Amino acid sequence: MAEPKKIIIDSDPGIDDAMAIFVALQSPEVDVIGLTTIYGNVYTTLATRNALHLLEIAGRTDIPVAEGSHVTITKGTKLRIADFVHGADGLGNQNFPPSAGKPIEQSAAAFLIEQAKLYPGKVTVVALGPLTNIALAIELDPGFSKNIGQIVLLGGAFAVNGNVNPAAEANIFGDPEAADIVFTSGADILAVGINVTHQVVLTDADREKLAQSNGKFAQYLCKILEVYFSYHRDAYNTKGVYLHDPTTLLAAVNPSLITYTEGVVRVQTSGITRGLTLFYNKQKRFAEVTEWTDKPTVKVAVTVDAPAVVKLVMDRLIDS
Ligand SMILES: O=c1[nH]cnc2c1ncn2[C@@H]1O[C@H](CO)[C@@H](O)[C@H]1O
């Protein structure tokens, strides 16, 4: 078997983040070399606490956690925190006791820069929250976008409505300026938007199967999943939940689970459409120079093998 792919998960845990982290730790195709934290589902301080807690649950306190930014790339402090999706503690209102672990001294951006330099072209960042840490790494180190292997990110709503408002998806809305820096950086980027992740649903019946299993991670997740299910019932009138973060993680683990198209993505940073992701497919040569002209292209996921993703998530959580 090929050498496992080195990945760093940048996240704001978060119920579906917890699921993605556990699936990653159960995936022999990848080696999780670090977690970095960011605000989004919770504030950054709590994201760090939750990341350390999840590693303790997994028995993987050997994996370093680097704390990320507490403010947006423009130093904004008015953050939009989705505690109504994940519970006030980010993990289904279980109020787990804090773990003994501590984050490393390095900031998330410094850790990302260091690891990308240490293993040029070999590290994949799986970014599951707002893109502030990645944008900081790009700003702090002009070599970062070339050193990093790939950035697989959960973000955007490509040709569909957002989930914060009709224009914007939550991770991009969390820091639109950072997202625009990342999309135009020239790094190898695969964006998985909610146009794709909304196709991947974990049903009540799946949750029941997890509950009936002896899987350690399956059992843990069943404790925290109710808040996430209840939010989906209220917001979407569905009896299942969207697997945003696990889908993105698995797209990094096994790219053949998705198909993608390539083009230029820019992010709207003002007005009522702040946070909108706009994809230019390069099929037309416009008469004028536009804000998309001469910008590097990125990959944007188009379809996903949803049954295969759900099966992989279930199998890996049950077999734990
Ligand atoms: O309605 C919402 N508002 C804010 N965040 C949400 C909402 N629904 C899901 N997520 C969270 O944002 C990411 C996907 O956009 C996921 O991490 C999900 O947990």
The ligand as a Tripos MOL2 file, in Angstrom:
@<TRIPOS>MOLECULE
LIG
   19    21     1     0     0
SMALL
NO_CHARGES

@<TRIPOS>ATOM
      1 O1        -27.5520   26.9820    9.2070 O.2       1 LIG1
      2 C1        -26.3690   26.9420    9.4950 C.ar      1 LIG1
      3 N1        -25.7290   28.0030    9.9800 N.ar      1 LIG1
      4 C2        -24.4110   27.9600   10.3380 C.ar      1 LIG1
      5 N2        -23.6590   26.8910   10.2170 N.ar      1 LIG1
      6 C3        -24.2320   25.7930    9.7290 C.ar      1 LIG1
      7 C4        -25.5710   25.7630    9.3480 C.ar      1 LIG1
      8 N3        -25.8310   24.5370    8.9090 N.ar      1 LIG1
      9 C5        -24.7000   23.8440    8.9920 C.ar      1 LIG1
     10 N4        -23.7350   24.6060    9.4970 N.ar      1 LIG1
     11 C6        -22.3080   24.2430    9.7410 C.3       1 LIG1
     12 O2        -21.5640   24.9310    8.7540 O.3       1 LIG1
     13 C7        -20.8340   24.0100    7.9360 C.3       1 LIG1
     14 C8        -21.4720   23.8720    6.5770 C.3       1 LIG1
     15 O3        -21.7970   25.0790    6.0520 O.3       1 LIG1
     16 C9        -20.8230   22.7240    8.7000 C.3       1 LIG1
     17 O4        -19.6580   22.6610    9.4980 O.3       1 LIG1
     18 C10       -22.0730   22.7910    9.5530 C.3       1 LIG1
     19 O5        -21.8870   22.1530   10.7920 O.3       1 LIG1
@<TRIPOS>BOND
     1     1     2 2
     2     2     3 ar
     3     2     7 ar
     4     3     4 ar
     5     4     5 ar
     6     5     6 ar
     7     6     7 ar
     8     6    10 ar
     9     7     8 ar
    10     8     9 ar
    11     9    10 ar
    12    10    11 1
    13    11    12 1
    14    11    18 1
    15    12    13 1
    16    13    14 1
    17    13    16 1
    18    14    15 1
    19    16    17 1
    20    16    18 1
    21    18    19 1
@<TRIPOS>SUBSTRUCTURE
     1 LIG1         1 GROUP 0 **** ****
